[in-house]
Amino acid sequence: MLSNKSEVIVAGHICLDIIPDLSIHQSPERMFVPGRLSEVGGIQLSTGGAVSNTGLSLHYLGVPTRLMGKVGNDQFGEVILNLLKQINPSLTSGMIKAKGEHSSYSIVLNFPNVDRIFLHCPGTNHTFSKSDVDSIKLEDNLLFHFGYPPLMKRMYENNGEELVELFQSVKNKNGITSLDMALPDADSESSKVDWKRYLSIVLPYVDIFLPSLEEILFMIRQNNYETILSENPGESIDKIVPINVIQEIAEELLDMGSRIVAIKLGEMGIYLRTGDEEKIHHLSEQLEGIAQQWVNRELWMPCFKTKVVGTTGAGDSTIAGFLMGILKNRSPIEVLNAAVAVGACCVEKADATSGILPWEQVQERIDNGWEKLPVTRSLEGFTWNNEYNVWIGPKDSRQLMP
């Protein structure tokens, strides 16, 4: 547990998710035909973005959580704040209401058996800056998670200068920093950022880095990314990127400065690579439970088997499970199990957070023998461990130990 504190702050991107019921449609190709009227069901309104998805997931898991995001003084902004207040009025205490600005929203298209499609307006997220985070609320020894800087202009401009200053403020308070990314729109200004340089500047201030494979491949191996997309149209990147490429990327991210790297792999699970003793020792000074068992680990945790209703927020809730496991002083294998378990709970509902259970119930599902999905791809060099239901990587310092 964090020394003297158990509160988490989740800051960054927040929006209103507008989710129409598309259950009668089999594919986007059949629905999106020029001039065609397509009948849909009712809509669901929920808060979205990292602040909402990861923050509310942590709240439902049972940890005191403060949300720091920005909305406009418009109707969508009021809906976002009211939805948060209905869950718990205290959740809006760190939110900013910007006069004359438009709130962010996403139209989320969940087709059966197809990954979700987003139509997104960044709105006030583009003007969010370090000055919007009240330094008074950055108390000592907290866990601070920031999400989606590629969708926030002030946070990706000038090679992440604003984000670095924000993380420095947390570090000055002896806090732990955590970062999640988002895939830039290929036609947006964000896609033109030199993300490899950006990460080399930002990651020295990031303790726990939790990108998806597609995001990080786009950012630091763009040629590989584009080749894979062109040669494998419609295929999931998580299933086809060679394992050695994933290992090399994780090693590069550690070399850039991050201390723990967890790469989300969709239905293929999550891959963990951690730093050497010096890096982990730095964390152990602030976070109890981060000790020798976290030094030089390499693990691949499969997902739990479940009925997928919608994938909105799956990555964000996986992060929440990971961070909650850290806060509970769990071992790396237990933390990864928590991450994929909370992610599995998420996809059992159409929206991002209503499927999240309290921590004790999540653990009960795990302890009752919740079945794992097979990893249907090559994991050359990894060894399966039946006792812990995890793949052990060749660079793992402890091998068949927890």
C-alpha positions as CSV (number, residue, x, y, z in Angstrom):
1,M,0.0,0.0,0.0
2,L,1.2,3.6,-0.6
3,S,2.9,5.0,2.4
4,N,0.2,6.7,4.6
5,K,-2.2,7.0,1.6
6,S,-4.6,4.8,-0.3
7,E,-6.1,7.5,-2.5
8,V,-5.6,7.5,-6.3
9,I,-5.9,10.4,-8.6
10,V,-6.9,9.7,-12.2
11,A,-6.4,12.7,-14.5
12,G,-6.6,13.4,-18.2
13,H,-9.2,12.7,-20.9
14,I,-12.9,12.6,-20.1
15,C,-15.9,12.6,-22.5
16,L,-19.6,11.6,-22.9
17,D,-20.1,8.2,-24.5
18,I,-23.2,7.9,-26.6
19,I,-23.8,4.2,-27.3
20,P,-26.6,3.2,-29.7
21,D,-27.9,-0.4,-29.5
22,L,-26.6,-2.0,-32.7
23,S,-27.4,-5.6,-31.8
24,I,-29.6,-6.2,-34.9
25,H,-26.7,-5.3,-37.2
26,Q,-24.0,-7.8,-38.1
27,S,-21.3,-5.6,-39.5
28,P,-20.5,-1.9,-40.1
29,E,-20.1,-2.7,-43.9
30,R,-23.8,-3.6,-44.1
31,M,-25.0,-0.6,-42.0
32,F,-22.8,2.2,-43.5
33,V,-24.1,2.5,-47.0
34,P,-24.6,6.0,-48.4
35,G,-28.3,6.9,-48.5
36,R,-29.4,4.0,-46.4
37,L,-31.5,4.4,-43.3
38,S,-30.4,1.8,-40.6
39,E,-32.7,1.1,-37.7
40,V,-31.0,1.0,-34.3
41,G,-32.2,0.5,-30.7
42,G,-32.1,2.9,-27.8
43,I,-29.0,4.7,-26.7
44,Q,-27.0,4.5,-23.5
45,L,-25.3,7.6,-22.1
46,S,-22.2,7.1,-19.9
47,T,-19.1,8.9,-19.1
48,G,-16.0,7.8,-21.1
49,G,-12.3,8.5,-21.4
50,A,-9.5,7.4,-19.1
51,V,-10.6,9.7,-16.2
52,S,-14.0,8.0,-16.2
53,N,-13.2,4.5,-17.3
54,T,-10.1,3.9,-15.1
55,G,-11.2,6.2,-12.3
56,L,-14.7,4.8,-11.9
57,S,-13.4,1.2,-12.2
58,L,-11.0,1.9,-9.3
59,H,-14.0,3.5,-7.4
60,Y,-16.1,0.4,-7.9
61,L,-13.2,-1.8,-6.9
62,G,-13.2,0.0,-3.6
63,V,-10.3,2.5,-3.5
64,P,-10.9,6.2,-2.7
65,T,-10.5,7.9,-6.1
66,R,-10.4,11.5,-7.2
67,L,-11.1,12.4,-10.8
68,M,-9.4,15.4,-12.5
69,G,-10.8,16.2,-16.0
70,K,-12.3,19.1,-17.9
71,V,-15.8,19.7,-19.4
72,G,-17.5,22.7,-20.9
73,N,-20.4,24.7,-19.5
74,D,-22.7,23.1,-22.1
75,Q,-25.4,20.4,-22.0
76,F,-22.9,17.5,-22.5
77,G,-20.8,18.9,-19.7
78,E,-23.9,18.9,-17.4
79,V,-24.7,15.3,-18.4
80,I,-21.1,14.2,-17.6
81,L,-21.1,15.9,-14.2
82,N,-24.6,14.6,-13.3
83,L,-23.7,11.0,-14.3
84,L,-20.7,11.2,-12.0
85,K,-22.7,12.8,-9.2
86,Q,-25.2,10.0,-9.4
87,I,-22.5,7.5,-8.6
88,N,-20.9,9.6,-5.8
89,P,-21.1,13.4,-5.5
90,S,-17.4,13.5,-4.3
91,L,-16.2,12.2,-7.7
92,T,-16.8,15.7,-9.2
93,S,-14.7,17.6,-6.7
94,G,-11.6,17.7,-8.9
95,M,-13.5,18.4,-12.2
96,I,-13.1,21.6,-14.1
97,K,-16.0,23.4,-15.8
98,A,-14.6,25.7,-18.6
99,K,-16.8,28.6,-19.7
100,G,-17.4,28.9,-23.4
101,E,-15.8,25.6,-24.3
102,H,-17.4,22.4,-25.8
103,S,-17.4,19.2,-23.9
104,S,-15.8,16.1,-25.4
105,Y,-18.0,13.3,-26.7
106,S,-17.7,10.0,-28.4
107,I,-20.3,8.0,-30.4
108,V,-19.4,4.4,-29.7
109,L,-20.4,1.8,-32.2
110,N,-20.5,-1.7,-30.8
111,F,-21.2,-4.3,-33.5
112,P,-21.5,-7.9,-32.5
113,N,-18.2,-9.7,-32.7
114,V,-16.4,-6.6,-34.0
115,D,-14.1,-4.3,-32.0
116,R,-15.7,-1.0,-31.2
117,I,-15.6,2.1,-33.5
118,F,-15.4,5.6,-32.1
119,L,-16.5,8.9,-33.6
120,H,-14.8,11.3,-31.2
121,C,-14.7,15.1,-30.5
122,P,-11.8,16.0,-28.2
123,G,-13.5,19.3,-27.0
124,T,-12.1,20.6,-23.7
125,N,-9.6,17.8,-23.5
126,H,-7.5,19.8,-26.0
127,T,-7.2,22.7,-23.5
128,F,-6.5,20.7,-20.4
129,S,-3.1,21.7,-18.9
130,K,-0.9,21.3,-15.8
131,S,-2.5,24.5,-14.4
132,D,-5.8,22.6,-14.4
133,V,-4.5,20.2,-11.8
134,D,-4.7,21.8,-8.3
135,S,-1.3,21.3,-6.8
136,I,-2.9,21.4,-3.3
137,K,-4.7,18.1,-4.2
138,L,-1.4,16.4,-5.1
139,E,-0.8,15.2,-1.6
140,D,2.2,13.2,-0.5
141,N,2.6,9.6,-1.4
142,L,-0.3,9.2,-3.8
143,L,-0.7,7.1,-6.9
144,F,-1.3,9.4,-9.9
145,H,-2.6,8.0,-13.2
146,F,-2.8,10.0,-16.4
147,G,-4.7,8.8,-19.5
148,Y,-4.8,9.6,-23.2
149,P,-2.3,12.4,-23.9
150,P,-2.5,11.7,-27.7
151,L,-6.1,13.1,-27.5
152,M,-5.2,16.2,-25.6
153,K,-3.4,18.9,-27.5
154,R,-1.7,20.7,-24.6
155,M,-0.4,17.3,-23.4
156,Y,1.2,16.3,-26.7
157,E,2.5,19.7,-27.8
158,N,6.2,20.6,-27.3
159,N,7.3,17.0,-26.7
160,G,5.1,16.5,-23.7
161,E,6.4,19.5,-21.7
162,E,3.1,20.0,-19.8
163,L,2.9,16.3,-18.9
164,V,6.5,16.2,-17.7
165,E,5.9,19.2,-15.5
166,L,2.8,17.5,-14.1
167,F,4.6,14.3,-13.4
168,Q,7.4,16.2,-11.8
169,S,4.9,17.8,-9.4
170,V,3.8,14.3,-8.4
171,K,7.4,13.2,-8.0
172,N,8.0,16.2,-5.8
173,K,5.3,14.8,-3.5
174,N,6.9,11.4,-3.4
175,G,4.1,10.0,-5.6
176,I,3.9,7.1,-8.0
177,T,3.2,7.9,-11.6
178,S,1.2,5.8,-14.1
179,L,0.5,6.5,-17.8
180,D,-1.8,5.2,-20.4
181,M,-1.9,6.2,-24.1
182,A,-4.5,6.3,-26.9
183,L,-4.1,5.6,-30.6
184,P,-3.9,8.9,-32.5
185,D,-6.3,9.5,-35.4
186,A,-4.2,9.0,-38.6
187,D,-5.6,12.2,-40.0
188,S,-5.1,14.3,-36.9
189,E,-2.3,16.6,-35.7
190,S,-1.5,14.1,-33.0
191,S,-0.5,11.5,-35.6
192,K,2.3,13.9,-36.8
193,V,4.0,14.0,-33.4
194,D,7.4,12.3,-33.1
195,W,6.1,9.9,-30.4
196,K,9.4,8.1,-30.0
197,R,11.1,11.3,-29.0
198,Y,8.1,12.3,-26.9
199,L,8.3,9.0,-24.9
200,S,12.1,9.4,-24.5
201,I,11.4,12.7,-22.7
202,V,8.3,11.7,-20.7
203,L,9.1,8.1,-19.6
204,P,11.9,9.0,-17.2
205,Y,9.1,10.4,-15.0
206,V,6.7,7.4,-15.5
207,D,6.9,4.5,-13.0
208,I,4.2,2.3,-14.6
209,F,3.5,2.5,-18.3
210,L,0.5,0.7,-19.6
211,P,0.0,1.2,-23.4
212,S,-1.8,-1.2,-25.8
213,L,0.3,-3.0,-28.3
214,E,-1.2,-1.2,-31.3
215,E,-0.6,2.2,-29.6
216,I,3.0,1.6,-28.8
217,L,3.7,-0.1,-32.2
218,F,2.4,3.0,-33.9
219,M,4.4,5.3,-31.7
220,I,7.9,3.7,-31.8
221,R,7.8,1.2,-34.7
222,Q,5.6,3.0,-37.2
223,N,7.1,1.3,-40.3
224,N,6.4,-2.1,-38.7
225,Y,2.9,-0.9,-37.8
226,E,2.0,0.2,-41.3
227,T,3.5,-2.9,-42.9
228,I,1.6,-5.2,-40.6
229,L,-1.7,-3.4,-41.3
230,S,-1.2,-3.5,-45.1
231,E,-0.2,-7.2,-45.1
232,N,-2.8,-8.3,-42.7
233,P,-6.0,-6.4,-43.4
234,G,-8.7,-6.9,-40.8
235,E,-6.4,-9.0,-38.6
236,S,-5.8,-8.2,-34.9
237,I,-2.3,-6.8,-34.3
238,D,-2.3,-8.5,-31.0
239,K,-2.3,-11.9,-32.7
240,I,0.3,-11.4,-35.4
241,V,3.1,-9.1,-34.0
242,P,6.1,-11.4,-33.4
243,I,6.8,-12.1,-29.8
244,N,10.4,-10.9,-30.2
245,V,9.2,-7.5,-31.4
246,I,7.0,-7.2,-28.3
247,Q,10.0,-8.1,-26.1
248,E,12.2,-5.5,-27.9
249,I,9.6,-2.8,-27.6
250,A,9.2,-3.4,-23.8
251,E,13.0,-3.4,-23.4
252,E,13.2,-0.1,-25.3
253,L,10.5,1.4,-23.0
254,L,12.4,0.4,-19.9
255,D,15.6,1.9,-21.4
256,M,13.7,5.1,-22.0
257,G,13.0,5.4,-18.3
258,S,9.8,3.5,-17.3
259,R,10.2,1.1,-14.3
260,I,7.3,-1.2,-15.0
261,V,5.9,-1.8,-18.5
262,A,2.6,-3.6,-19.1
263,I,1.5,-4.0,-22.7
264,K,-2.2,-4.7,-23.2
265,L,-2.9,-7.3,-25.8
266,G,-6.7,-7.4,-26.2
267,E,-8.1,-10.9,-26.1
268,M,-4.5,-12.2,-26.0
269,G,-4.0,-10.9,-22.5
270,I,-1.3,-8.7,-21.1
271,Y,2.5,-8.8,-21.2
272,L,4.7,-7.6,-18.3
273,R,8.3,-6.5,-18.3
274,T,9.9,-4.9,-15.3
275,G,13.2,-3.0,-14.7
276,D,16.4,-4.0,-12.9
277,E,17.0,-3.8,-9.1
278,E,17.9,-0.1,-9.2
279,K,14.7,0.9,-11.0
280,I,12.5,-1.2,-8.7
281,H,14.4,0.0,-5.6
282,H,13.3,3.5,-6.5
283,L,9.7,2.4,-6.4
284,S,10.0,0.4,-3.2
285,E,10.9,3.7,-1.4
286,Q,7.3,4.9,-2.1
287,L,5.3,1.8,-2.6
288,E,5.2,-1.1,-0.1
289,G,5.1,-4.5,-1.7
290,I,7.3,-3.4,-4.7
291,A,10.4,-5.4,-3.9
292,Q,12.6,-8.2,-5.1
293,Q,9.7,-10.1,-6.6
294,W,9.2,-7.3,-9.1
295,V,12.8,-7.2,-10.3
296,N,13.4,-8.2,-14.0
297,R,10.1,-10.0,-14.5
298,E,8.7,-11.1,-17.8
299,L,5.2,-12.6,-17.8
300,W,2.4,-13.1,-20.3
301,M,-1.1,-13.4,-18.6
302,P,-4.0,-14.8,-20.7
303,C,-7.5,-13.4,-20.4
304,F,-10.3,-15.0,-18.5
305,K,-13.1,-16.6,-20.5
306,T,-16.3,-14.6,-20.6
307,K,-19.2,-13.6,-22.8
308,V,-18.3,-10.3,-24.6
309,V,-21.1,-7.8,-24.8
310,G,-19.0,-4.7,-25.6
311,T,-15.3,-3.8,-25.5
312,T,-15.6,-0.1,-24.6
313,G,-13.3,0.6,-21.7
314,A,-11.7,-2.8,-21.6
315,G,-8.2,-1.5,-21.6
316,D,-8.9,1.2,-19.0
317,S,-10.5,-1.3,-16.6
318,T,-7.6,-3.6,-17.1
319,I,-5.4,-0.8,-15.9
320,A,-7.6,-0.3,-12.9
321,G,-7.3,-3.9,-12.0
322,F,-3.5,-3.7,-12.4
323,L,-3.2,-0.6,-10.2
324,M,-5.6,-2.0,-7.6
325,G,-3.4,-5.1,-7.4
326,I,-0.4,-2.9,-6.8
327,L,-2.2,-1.0,-4.1
328,K,-3.1,-4.4,-2.5
329,N,0.6,-5.4,-2.3
330,R,0.0,-8.3,-4.6
331,S,2.7,-10.2,-6.5
332,P,3.3,-9.6,-10.2
333,I,1.3,-12.7,-11.2
334,E,-1.6,-11.7,-8.9
335,V,-1.5,-8.2,-10.2
336,L,-1.7,-9.5,-13.8
337,N,-4.6,-11.8,-12.8
338,A,-6.4,-8.9,-11.3
339,A,-5.9,-6.8,-14.4
340,V,-7.3,-9.4,-16.9
341,A,-10.1,-10.2,-14.4
342,V,-11.3,-6.7,-14.1
343,G,-11.0,-6.3,-17.9
344,A,-13.2,-9.4,-18.3
345,C,-15.8,-8.0,-16.0
346,C,-15.9,-4.9,-18.1
347,V,-16.6,-6.6,-21.4
348,E,-19.6,-8.3,-19.9
349,K,-21.5,-5.0,-20.3
350,A,-22.0,-2.6,-23.2
351,D,-20.6,0.4,-21.4
352,A,-17.2,0.9,-19.8
353,T,-17.8,0.5,-16.1
354,S,-21.2,-1.0,-15.1
355,G,-19.7,-4.5,-15.2
356,I,-17.0,-3.7,-12.6
357,L,-17.4,-5.6,-9.3
358,P,-15.9,-4.9,-5.9
359,W,-12.4,-6.2,-5.4
360,E,-13.5,-9.0,-3.1
361,Q,-16.0,-10.3,-5.7
362,V,-13.4,-10.2,-8.5
363,Q,-11.0,-12.2,-6.3
364,E,-13.8,-14.7,-5.5
365,R,-14.3,-15.3,-9.3
366,I,-10.6,-15.9,-9.7
367,D,-10.4,-18.2,-6.7
368,N,-13.4,-20.3,-7.9
369,G,-11.4,-21.5,-10.9
370,W,-12.4,-18.9,-13.5
371,E,-11.3,-20.5,-16.8
372,K,-8.6,-18.8,-18.9
373,L,-8.8,-18.3,-22.7
374,P,-6.0,-20.0,-24.7
375,V,-3.4,-17.7,-26.3
376,T,-3.9,-18.6,-29.9
377,R,-0.5,-17.3,-31.1
378,S,3.1,-18.2,-31.0
379,L,4.9,-17.5,-27.7
380,E,8.3,-18.9,-28.6
381,G,10.7,-19.1,-25.7
382,F,7.9,-18.8,-23.0
383,T,7.0,-21.6,-20.6
384,W,3.5,-22.4,-19.4
385,N,3.1,-22.7,-15.7
386,N,0.0,-24.8,-14.7
387,E,0.0,-23.8,-11.1
388,Y,-0.2,-20.1,-11.8
389,N,-1.8,-20.2,-15.3
390,V,0.7,-17.8,-16.7
391,W,3.4,-17.9,-19.5
392,I,6.9,-17.3,-18.0
393,G,9.2,-15.4,-20.3
394,P,12.9,-16.3,-21.0
395,K,14.1,-13.1,-19.3
396,D,12.1,-13.6,-16.1
397,S,14.4,-13.6,-13.2
398,R,12.4,-15.9,-11.0
399,Q,11.1,-18.4,-13.6
400,L,8.6,-20.8,-12.0
401,M,8.3,-18.7,-8.8
402,P,5.4,-16.3,-8.1
